[in-house]
């Protein structure tokens, strides 16, 4: 692992050593005080994900993403439950730009499996725990599709040409899971490119027929003792799969091909027996199913699917359904006053279910007892739990999360009622970086209670400080009370930061999440502005120096704000929706927007009213647009429309685009998460700060 931030002075050298060894920041000399992160330091945060408890419950496996400054690739680390320091297990060659992913213990605990892209394909590797190098499993499949052999293939085959024999080919494994007895590995992979198809591309016979791609993601079973790969006859695309506790079979979830999900929920569920892999049976589960697991006894399926109540797409309820012709799904969370986090449920031996749930600014571990919908919560010193895991025998539990002002931590408990212990993990934040805990606040607007978190710069006395309002994406998203380096970065400039959960956010029940239906930029905008007024009344905030920013739906809200008020001195919009008409026709999928206002050509007035572009005539505030060029969620044309409209209306506007970046990666870069692009986040933050500072400097001169 590379040493970071090493300069010439002794305390800073020691800081770099601590980072390299993953040691606690407190070990650094007290001669140098902790500081809020600079823009350069923001490039040096790491992240921890995907904890896995060993079968004997003595160790945990975690994935650590290196900082953007170090390439953003990930590695597997070994965490000792007994208290020893963490140890890095896997190391990547320079040719592997992603690192090791999807680490799993073998059922006997003698090895660790992971995915890595060390050759031409993403393969599955096995690392013995007694020592030695990781070895790639030799996995090849017979291609199900070869477009070069189609009768209308281009270029046409020569009449006297002899077709090349079809051979097994290596594939890029997307995900995998081992059977509890260790005899099988189920994996999903997209159809490989055949030699004939490669020649087509080289000949530039590469026209793409939209929504007619014959390649898909399929399910396979690998028998460990024979290394035989068996294709499972379930039509692509495979999305999810999970083993039964006794290893006798698994459940698989597939979605119809050719972008079928854009027309409506299009998923099917399948019961597959390892004793008869040729005849999977379709299960009567909802077409909106997201993720599913078996109950411990194998008699029922536990799954997340679309809420029974009217709510945005993929706002989920928790269901349990016994199998059989007369079986009906039992809704365990209908009317629940929180929301379910998009994490797989965990089945308990007594029939209970563990599920991450969002409640306001907290994300907690909920336990739903058998035969009752009343949820209990695991007592943890974390406001925002990101992941919860157990091993196959449920002999221990891992909880990964953080709180505002507290770095991400991994906790272990022997059972769900025991006091958790904090484990020693690699540090996420660079040494000597300061963090601030937010203040939770509430206010009322138009019949609803709205919550927010306020980050305040310390030691300002009675001095009024500028205020930055940051709007979350979605709109069916939320802010929770987690560790936030970007908040520390803004506070370090002497600014207060307000984050709100207006109507449409998750964490407050289905009715709250649906409260902005056909009203984007309406009451949700007023929820935010009422929160701004509340902060101005209760805190030492300067009303003449306020700015607003947001990404995705937050960027769209920034567009609404531009045309609805001149109270802010600067507005920063990342990857926004500006015109619902053009967005609907060019975005990756339209089903989400369709729920809010319908098809634009059927509801033109609604679609236009909920387009920031409709209000551009009132725009006056300097506006900065940040946009990924490869964004398929909110395409670059949206930012271009806003840029042209503001520019032609004489409003100060800047547009900055980032090559190669899609929607999510640019957001993560901006907010300081590890990414592969080393400088995009740095540049976006620099431009944001300079843009706001310039507006604040001239605020009193206009």
Secondary structure by P-SEA (a helix, b strand, c coil): cccccccccaaaaaaaaaaaacccccccccccccccccaaaaacbbbbccccccccccbbbbbbbccccccbbbbbbbbbccccbbbbcccccccccccccccccccccccccccccccccbbbbbbbccbbbbbbcccccccccccccccccccccccccccccbbbbbbbccccccccccccccccccccccaaaaaaaaaccccccccccccccbbbbbbccccbbbbbcccccccccccccccccbbbbbbbccccccccbbbbbbbbbcccccbbbbccccccccbbbbccccccccccccccccccccbbbbbcccccccbbbbbccccccbbbccbbbbbccccbbbbbbbccccccbbbbcccccbbbbccccccccccccccccccbbbbbbccccccbbbbbbcccccbbbbccccccccccbbbbbbbbbbbccccbbbbbbbbbbcccccbbbbbbbbbbccccccccccccaaaaaaaaacbbbbbbbcccccccccccccccccccccaaaaaaaaaaaaaaacccccccbbbbbcccaaaaaaaaaaaccccccbbbbccccccaaaaaacccccaaaaaccccccccaaaaaaacccccccccccbbbbbbbcccccccaaaaaaaaaaaaaaccbbbbbbbccccaaaaaaaaaccccccccaaaaaaaaaaaaaaaaaaacccc
